[in-house]
């Protein structure tokens, strides 16, 4: 009986060679195992072939499971088994304002999909028709980022017709009542469905298939489940090519040029100017492999119904443009308040949304979200959108660098690590604690760092309009405040720290050439300050009294504002 059994779990080339050698040594027929011999060459050739075959067998096995698959094609195929369609690029939406110099005697029509451009050349379209009425000089119209594309084909009449849109930028509209991808056959618009399972032979339905290479197919039925376009019918496929995340605009007056001609009711061309009166938000790139891997099972688990808190979060996180979301209701509110029930919250669902690139959802985006939820949740549920609050975090560090290492590179490593610990929707989320120990452990693990100490400070700007009785004031967001940690800065320069009064409040006294009087309530976070001479800007940096952890409320999320390395020395 052989004593040198082959290992079926070790695929390393050198180990395979040794195993084969040891196995052959036990036979009387094979003695040629010297390094330079022909026999050894054959052993190594066999080991190489085995190593390669085993490698590809393992890779193929990994591609068969959602958690281990690495190729996008494998991931897309796997989630298609649960009828999950990965999101394509999604366009930003906002409001366009069209103006003329003086009132006209005729109505000036702004057709749907009138193209405009921003001052850096990005295209935007009107997403509805509008008109400047007689006697008026402007009109505001909802808009969407992208370029309108139309393709026209003639039906061959066969069942299961399929047409390819050879674009990887086909927009995946969040507005289900006004989609940007439309199919019109002989002048009649057909209806998109996710499956033909409920379609009858006369149902004018089609499916949108997202291909593995990023392009899109339009699939029609077989005249049993879903109608197939008749022979010779004109099939018009209209869609919008989107720039995704690159189409977001966070400030107004960025869109400046009307590209398409505009006419009044008499047919005369009219010179019209355009601007964006709001931000354009909600733009997002196609869903990444990791996003598909996480979101597909969660969405499937909901059964396409929003019942539990987890259902709401899964459905909302799957909406294009949403980077993070938190949802809570009566049970969560009651727990925080320390009561058994909060009757004011019955059947009410509160939602806090953060869009990509830390943007706040506007009224249009929220309305689209509410429409999606309406079809998936119970009729009695009321939605209440809560504005999220960003806690601006400043880690304050004293660092000792390993002897012989670069201090500047060590600081760069720390800043990169901290950036990765505050990734929106990933390592920082609404209502989720940031643990001091986890952050410190990550920094301590850096190869160039010998050791370090750290505190979390939270940055907050004081305003001169907060109270008519004081020069400056604000309500600090992250309470309770740790006493004697609220540091006052005037015009960017540190001046003084509060002194604990022992009664739940602290006071600020004169320092740094300023005459100062003020107070802070550690429980409510209310700060009042009088300063002479009055500075042009005042802010505070304070610590939350939570054992050095950052503990946000349901609507709060920790955002890295800055990194303050107070000292860095060599070991």
C-alpha positions in Angstrom: 0.0 0.0 0.0 1.3 3.5 -1.0 2.5 5.6 2.0 2.9 8.8 0.0 -0.7 9.7 -0.8 -1.4 12.6 -3.1 -2.8 15.8 -1.6 -6.0 16.8 -3.4 -6.1 20.3 -1.9 -2.5 21.5 -2.6 -2.2 23.0 -6.2 1.3 24.5 -5.8 3.6 23.5 -8.7 6.6 22.7 -6.5 4.5 20.7 -4.1 3.0 18.8 -7.0 6.5 17.9 -8.3 7.6 16.6 -4.8 4.4 14.6 -4.5 4.9 13.0 -7.9 8.5 12.3 -7.1 7.7 10.7 -3.7 5.0 8.6 -5.4 7.2 7.3 -8.1 10.0 6.5 -5.7 7.8 3.8 -4.3 7.6 2.0 -7.6 10.3 -0.3 -9.1 9.6 0.9 -12.7 10.7 4.6 -12.3 14.0 5.8 -10.8 14.7 8.8 -13.1 14.1 11.7 -10.7 17.4 13.6 -11.0 17.0 17.3 -11.8 18.7 17.2 -15.2 17.2 13.9 -16.3 14.5 13.3 -18.9 12.3 11.6 -16.3 12.4 14.7 -14.1 11.5 16.9 -17.1 8.4 14.7 -17.7 7.5 14.9 -14.0 7.7 18.7 -14.1 5.7 18.8 -17.4 2.9 16.8 -15.8 3.0 19.0 -12.6 2.7 22.1 -14.8 -0.3 20.7 -16.7 -1.9 19.6 -13.5 -1.3 23.0 -11.8 -2.8 24.8 -14.8 -5.8 22.5 -15.0 -6.5 22.7 -11.3 -6.2 26.5 -11.3 -8.8 26.8 -14.1 -11.0 24.3 -12.5 -11.0 26.2 -9.2 -11.5 29.6 -11.1 -14.5 28.1 -12.9 -16.0 26.8 -9.7 -15.6 30.2 -8.1 -17.4 31.9 -11.0 -20.4 29.7 -10.3 -21.1 31.4 -7.0 -22.2 35.0 -6.4 -19.9 35.6 -3.4 -16.7 34.4 -5.2 -17.3 35.3 -8.8 -14.9 37.9 -10.2 -16.1 38.4 -13.8 -18.9 40.8 -14.3 -20.4 38.4 -16.9 -20.6 35.7 -14.2 -22.2 38.0 -11.6 -24.8 39.3 -14.1 -25.7 35.8 -15.2 -26.1 34.6 -11.6 -28.4 37.4 -10.5 -30.5 37.0 -13.6 -31.6 33.7 -12.0 -33.5 35.8 -9.5 -34.7 38.2 -12.2 -32.4 41.0 -11.0 -31.4 43.5 -13.6 -28.2 45.5 -12.6 -28.7 49.2 -12.8 -27.4 51.0 -15.8 -26.1 54.6 -15.7 -28.6 57.0 -14.3 -29.0 60.7 -15.2 -29.1 63.6 -12.9 -32.4 65.5 -12.7 -33.1 69.1 -11.9 -34.9 72.2 -13.1 -34.2 74.3 -16.2 -35.4 77.9 -16.5 -36.0 79.3 -20.0 -36.2 83.1 -20.5 -36.8 85.7 -23.2 -35.8 89.3 -23.1 -39.3 90.7 -23.3 -42.9 89.4 -23.4 -44.1 88.0 -26.8 -47.6 88.3 -28.3 -47.5 84.6 -29.1 -46.8 81.6 -26.8 -43.2 80.4 -27.0 -43.1 76.6 -26.9 -40.3 74.6 -25.3 -40.7 71.0 -26.5 -39.9 68.0 -24.5 -36.2 66.9 -25.0 -35.1 70.4 -26.0 -31.3 70.1 -25.7 -29.1 72.5 -23.7 -25.5 72.4 -22.6 -23.5 73.4 -19.6 -20.5 75.7 -19.8 -18.3 72.6 -19.8 -20.2 71.0 -22.7 -22.3 68.4 -20.9 -25.8 67.9 -22.5 -29.1 68.4 -20.7 -32.7 67.9 -21.9 -36.1 69.1 -20.9 -38.0 66.1 -19.5 -41.4 67.6 -20.2 -42.8 70.2 -22.6 -43.4 73.7 -21.4 -44.4 77.1 -22.7 -43.7 80.8 -22.0 -47.2 82.2 -22.0 -48.1 85.5 -23.6 -47.1 88.4 -21.4 -44.6 86.2 -19.5 -40.8 86.1 -19.9 -39.8 82.8 -18.4 -40.9 79.2 -17.6 -39.3 76.5 -15.4 -39.3 72.9 -16.7 -38.0 69.7 -15.2 -34.8 68.6 -16.9 -32.5 65.5 -17.2 -28.9 65.1 -18.1 -28.1 63.3 -21.4 -28.4 63.3 -25.2 -31.5 62.0 -27.0 -30.9 59.1 -29.4 -33.5 57.5 -31.8 -33.1 54.3 -33.8 -35.7 53.0 -36.2 -36.0 49.4 -37.5 -38.5 47.5 -39.5 -40.1 44.4 -37.9 -39.4 41.0 -39.6 -42.6 39.6 -38.0 -40.9 36.6 -36.3 -41.6 35.7 -32.6 -39.1 36.7 -29.9 -37.7 39.7 -31.9 -34.7 41.2 -30.3 -33.0 44.5 -31.1 -29.6 45.7 -29.8 -28.9 49.2 -28.6 -25.1 49.4 -29.1 -24.5 51.9 -26.3 -23.1 51.4 -22.8 -24.6 54.7 -21.6 -28.4 54.0 -22.0 -30.0 55.9 -19.1 -31.8 54.0 -16.4 -34.5 56.5 -15.4 -35.5 56.7 -11.7 -38.9 58.2 -12.8 -41.0 55.2 -13.7 -43.9 57.4 -14.8 -41.7 59.2 -17.3 -39.0 56.8 -18.5 -36.3 57.9 -21.0 -36.2 54.6 -22.8 -39.4 54.2 -24.9 -40.5 51.8 -27.6 -43.1 53.1 -30.1 -44.5 50.8 -32.8 -46.5 52.3 -35.6 -47.1 55.3 -33.5 -48.3 53.4 -30.4 -46.1 53.3 -27.3 -45.6 49.8 -25.8 -45.1 48.9 -22.1 -42.0 47.6 -20.5 -42.3 44.6 -18.2 -39.7 42.6 -16.2 -41.1 39.3 -17.3 -43.5 38.0 -19.9 -45.0 35.5 -17.4 -48.3 37.5 -17.1 -48.3 38.8 -20.7 -51.1 37.5 -23.1 -50.7 37.0 -26.8 -52.1 40.5 -27.6 -50.2 42.3 -24.8 -48.0 45.1 -26.3 -45.1 44.4 -23.9 -41.4 44.3 -24.2 -38.4 43.6 -22.0 -35.2 45.5 -21.4 -32.3 43.2 -21.2 -29.0 44.6 -19.8 -26.2 42.7 -21.5 -22.9 41.7 -19.9 -20.9 44.1 -22.0 -23.0 47.1 -20.9 -25.2 47.3 -24.0 -29.0 46.9 -24.0 -31.4 44.6 -25.9 -35.1 45.1 -26.5 -36.9 41.8 -26.5 -40.5 41.2 -27.6 -42.8 38.2 -27.0 -43.5 35.1 -29.0 -47.2 35.8 -29.7 -48.1 33.5 -26.8 -46.6 35.4 -23.9 -46.4 38.9 -25.2 -47.2 40.1 -28.7 -44.5 40.2 -31.4 -44.5 43.3 -33.7 -46.2 42.6 -37.0 -44.2 42.2 -40.2 -43.3 45.6 -41.7 -44.2 47.5 -38.5 -41.9 50.5 -37.8 -40.2 50.0 -34.5 -38.9 53.3 -33.0 -36.6 52.9 -30.0 -35.8 56.1 -28.2 -33.4 56.5 -25.4 -31.1 58.9 -23.6 -27.3 58.5 -23.4 -26.2 59.5 -19.9 -23.0 60.7 -18.4 -24.0 59.2 -15.1 -22.2 60.5 -12.1 -20.4 63.1 -14.3 -23.8 64.8 -15.0 -24.3 66.0 -11.4 -24.3 69.7 -10.8 -24.1 71.0 -7.3 -24.7 74.7 -8.0 -26.9 76.9 -10.1 -26.3 78.9 -13.3 -24.1 76.2 -14.8 -26.3 75.3 -17.8 -26.0 78.3 -20.2 -26.8 77.3 -23.8 -30.0 76.3 -25.7 -28.8 74.0 -28.6 -32.2 73.2 -30.3 -34.2 76.0 -32.0 -37.2 77.3 -30.2 -40.3 78.7 -31.9 -43.5 80.6 -31.0 -47.0 79.7 -31.9 -46.7 81.5 -35.2 -43.7 79.5 -36.2 -41.2 82.3 -35.8 -37.8 81.4 -34.2 -37.3 82.9 -30.8 -34.0 83.6 -29.0 -34.2 81.9 -25.6 -31.7 81.8 -22.8 -31.5 79.0 -20.2 -30.1 78.4 -16.8 -30.4 75.8 -14.0 -32.3 77.2 -11.0 -31.5 74.1 -9.0 -28.8 71.5 -8.6 -28.9 68.5 -10.9 -28.6 65.5 -8.7 -29.2 61.7 -8.7 -26.7 60.9 -11.5 -24.9 57.6 -10.9 -22.7 55.2 -12.8 -23.6 51.6 -13.6 -23.9 49.2 -10.7 -20.5 47.8 -9.9 -19.8 44.1 -9.3 -19.6 44.6 -5.5 -22.9 46.5 -5.5 -24.6 43.8 -7.5 -23.2 41.2 -5.2 -24.7 42.9 -2.1 -27.9 44.4 -3.4 -29.3 41.6 -5.6 -29.9 39.1 -2.7 -31.3 41.9 -0.5 -33.8 43.0 -3.1 -34.8 39.5 -3.9 -35.4 38.8 -0.2 -37.9 41.7 0.0 -40.2 39.9 -2.4 -40.6 43.4 -4.1 -42.6 44.5 -1.1 -41.7 47.0 1.6 -42.9 45.7 4.9 -40.0 45.6 7.4 -37.3 48.2 8.0 -34.8 46.0 6.2 -37.2 45.8 3.2 -37.3 49.6 2.9 -33.6 50.0 3.2 -32.9 47.3 0.6 -35.3 48.8 -1.9 -34.1 52.4 -1.4 -30.4 51.5 -1.6 -31.2 49.8 -4.9 -32.4 53.1 -6.4 -29.9 54.7 -8.7 -28.1 57.7 -7.2 -28.7 56.7 -3.6 -25.4 56.3 -1.8 -26.8 55.6 1.7 -30.2 55.5 3.4 -31.6 55.0 6.9 -35.2 54.2 7.7 -36.9 54.1 11.0 -40.4 54.2 12.6 -42.4 54.0 15.8 -40.4 51.2 17.4 -37.0 52.9 16.9 -38.3 56.3 18.0 -39.9 54.8 21.1 -36.7 52.9 22.0 -34.7 56.1 21.9 -37.3 58.0 23.9 -37.3 55.2 26.5 -41.1 54.6 26.1 -43.1 51.6 25.0 -44.8 53.4 22.1 -44.8 56.7 20.3 -48.4 57.3 19.1 -47.3 60.3 16.9 -45.3 57.9 14.8 -47.9 55.2 14.1 -47.8 54.1 10.5 -45.2 56.7 9.7 -41.9 55.8 8.1 -39.1 58.3 8.3 -36.4 58.2 5.6 -33.0 59.9 5.4 -31.3 59.8 2.1 -27.8 60.7 1.0 -27.0 60.8 -2.7 -23.7 60.1 -4.4 -20.9 62.6 -3.7 -22.6 63.6 -0.4 -25.4 65.4 -2.1 -28.9 66.0 -0.5 -31.9 64.8 -2.4 -34.2 67.6 -3.7 -38.0 67.6 -3.9 -38.1 66.0 -7.4 -35.9 63.1 -6.4 -37.9 62.5 -3.2 -41.1 62.5 -5.2 -39.7 59.8 -7.5 -38.6 57.7 -4.5 -42.1 58.1 -2.9 -43.7 56.9 -6.2 -41.5 53.7 -6.1 -42.3 53.0 -2.5 -46.1 53.6 -3.0 -46.3 50.6 -5.3 -44.4 48.3 -2.8 -45.7 49.3 0.6 -49.0 49.2 2.5 -51.6 51.9 1.7 -51.7 53.2 5.3 -48.0 54.0 5.5 -47.0 57.6 5.4 -43.5 58.6 4.3 -41.6 61.5 5.9 -38.3 62.5 4.4 -35.8 63.7 7.0 -32.9 65.9 6.0 -29.6 64.1 6.8 -27.0 65.8 9.0 -23.3 65.4 8.2 -21.1 65.3 11.3 -17.9 66.9 10.1 -15.2 64.7 11.7 -11.6 65.8 12.3 -9.3 63.0 13.7 -6.6 64.8 15.8 -3.4 62.6 16.0 0.0 62.5 17.5 2.1 60.1 15.6 5.4 58.3 16.1 7.0 57.0 12.9 9.1 53.8 12.7 12.8 54.7 12.8 14.2 55.2 9.3 10.8 55.6 7.6 9.6 58.7 5.8 7.4 60.9 8.1 5.7 62.5 5.1 4.9 59.1 3.6 3.7 57.9 7.0 1.3 60.9 7.2 0.1 60.2 3.6 -0.6 56.5 4.6 -2.6 57.7 7.6 -4.7 60.1 5.5 -5.4 57.4 2.9 -6.4 54.9 5.7 -8.8 57.5 7.2 -10.3 58.2 3.8 -11.1 54.5 3.4 -12.7 54.4 6.9 -15.1 57.2 5.9 -16.4 55.9 2.5 -20.0 57.0 2.0 -22.4 54.0 2.1 -19.6 51.6 2.9 -17.5 52.3 5.9 -19.6 55.2 7.1 -23.4 55.0 7.1 -26.4 56.9 8.4 -27.1 56.1 12.1 -24.0 53.9 12.3 -21.3 54.2 15.0 -17.7 54.8 14.1 -15.7 53.0 16.8 -12.6 54.7 18.1 -10.8 51.4 18.6 -11.3 50.2 15.0 -9.9 53.4 13.6 -6.9 53.5 16.0 -6.3 49.8 15.2 -6.2 50.5 11.5 -3.7 53.4 11.9 -1.5 51.3 14.3 -1.4 48.5 11.7 0.3 50.8 9.1 3.9 49.6 8.5 5.4 53.1 8.9 3.6 53.9 12.2 5.2 52.9 15.4 2.3 54.1 17.5 -0.1 57.0 17.8 -2.8 58.7 20.0 -6.0 60.1 18.6 -9.2 62.0 19.4 -12.2 62.6 17.3 -13.3 66.3 17.0 -16.4 67.5 15.3 -16.4 70.7 13.3 -19.3 73.1 13.5 -19.6 76.6 12.1 -21.3 79.2 14.3 -23.6 81.8 12.7 -24.2 85.4 13.4 -28.0 85.0 12.8 -28.6 82.2 15.3 -29.7 84.5 18.1 -30.5 88.2 18.2 -29.0 88.3 21.8 -25.6 87.0 20.9 -22.9 87.6 18.3 -22.6 84.0 17.4 -24.4 80.8 18.1 -25.3 77.3 17.0 -26.8 74.0 18.1 -24.0 71.3 18.0 -25.2 68.2 16.3 -23.6 65.3 18.2 -24.7 65.4 21.8 -24.0 64.9 24.6 -20.9 67.1 24.5 -17.8 66.0 26.5 -17.0 68.8 29.0 -13.9 70.9 28.4 -13.4 69.7 24.8 -15.2 72.5 22.9 -12.5 74.6 21.3 -13.4 78.0 19.9 -11.7 79.3 16.7 -12.0 82.9 15.5 -11.0 83.5 11.9 -9.4 80.1 11.7 -7.2 80.5 14.8 -7.7 78.6 18.1 -8.6 81.0 21.0 -10.0 79.2 24.0 -11.7 76.0 25.3 -14.8 75.8 27.5 -14.6 75.4 31.3 -17.0 73.0 33.0 -19.3 74.7 35.5 -20.3 71.3 37.0 -24.0 71.8 36.3 -24.2 70.5 32.7 -23.0 73.7 31.2 -19.6 75.3 30.4 -18.4 78.8 29.8 -16.0 80.6 27.6 -13.7 83.3 28.8 -11.6 86.0 27.3 -8.3 84.9 25.6 -6.0 85.6 22.7 -6.7 89.3 22.6 -10.5 88.9 22.5 -13.1 89.8 25.1 -15.3 86.7 25.1 -18.3 85.7 27.1 -20.4 82.7 26.2 -21.8 79.3 27.3 -22.4 75.8 26.1 -25.1 73.4 27.2 -23.6 69.9 27.1 -26.9 68.1 26.8 -28.6 70.2 24.2 -25.5 71.4 22.4 -26.6 75.0 22.3 -23.6 77.5 22.1 -23.8 81.2 22.6 -20.8 83.5 22.1 -20.2 87.3 22.4 -16.8 88.4 21.0 -15.1 91.7 20.8 -13.7 92.6 18.4 -16.1 90.5 16.3 -14.4 88.1 13.9 -15.5 87.4 10.4 -15.9 83.7 11.0 -16.3 81.6 14.1 -16.3 77.8 14.5 -15.9 75.2 17.2 -14.3 71.8 17.4 -15.7 69.5 20.1 -15.8 65.9 21.2 -18.9 63.8 21.8 -19.2 62.2 25.3 -19.3 58.6 24.0 -16.1 56.9 25.2 -14.3 58.4 22.3 -16.7 56.8 19.8 -18.8 58.7 17.2 -22.4 57.8 17.8 -24.8 59.5 15.2 -28.5 59.5 15.5 -30.8 58.0 12.8 -30.4 61.0 10.5 -26.7 61.7 11.1 -23.7 60.3 9.3 -20.0 60.8 9.9 -18.1 62.6 7.1 -14.3 63.1 7.2 -13.8 66.8 7.2 -10.0 67.1 7.7 -7.1 65.2 9.3 -5.2 67.1 12.0 -1.7 65.6 12.7 -0.7 67.8 15.7 2.7 66.2 16.0 4.7 63.6 14.1 8.1 62.5 15.3 10.6 59.7 14.6 10.8 56.7 16.9 
